[in-house]
Amino acid sequence: MLSYERKFKAKGYDLIIGVDEAGRGPLAGPVLAAAVWLKDFKFIHRIDDSKKLTAAQRRKAFFEIKSKSLYAICSVGHKKIDQVNILQATILAMQKAVGGLVKQLSTQELKRAFVLVDGNLRLKLGLPYQSIVGGDAKSLSIAAASILAKVRRDQIMAAYHKIYPQYEFIKHKGYPTQLHRDILRAKGPIAIHRKSFLRCCPET
């Protein structure tokens, strides 16, 4: 999973930033993005596309990644998602995450920086970048970003579960599972639901 990192290092970019998101598909809660510069590619715990890991594996990787990197994690909430649509909200989250990481880098470091982004989105980063479809399974840097974004979003949804325990966010994290749809049918939406998404749900 280091072929892209090696490719751009050979071109003079030895500071590779991986970017990925979590939470584009849920009916509730924010979309998050993480940007991460791995200072060390050697890990004890498995680093891979977050969807391929168990929750326990993701948590262990999350803390190890944080200890071996500079990173930024940014959130765009449900209200903004409804205002601008999920695509634009995702782009905004990614750009904010990269901006947050850039603030931690020196001018000299930025000259060596290249960004690898999961997907096929067009971003305004102020840095050279390449979008990679399925990048979280092809680049260690993007995979690390996917884990940071996913675990942090799960933490946010766990906090919402404490506020709205009857909606079982701890189980479905806001995704349109059968459980979540059944709850919506019985109780209706609450403040953190994305109104623009619910229009497509007959349950609401």
SULBEL-V521621 format. One record per helix or strand. SS is the DSSP state (H for helix, E for strand). FROM is the first residue (numbers start at 1). TO is the last residue. If there is no record, write none. Layout:
((SS,FROM,TO) (SS,FROM,TO))
This chain:
((H,3,9) (E,15,22) (E,28,28) (E,31,38) (H,50,52) (H,55,67) (E,69,76) (H,78,84) (H,86,102) (H,107,111) (E,113,118) (E,129,132) (H,135,137) (H,140,163) (H,165,167) (H,169,172) (H,178,187) (E,193,193) (H,195,198))
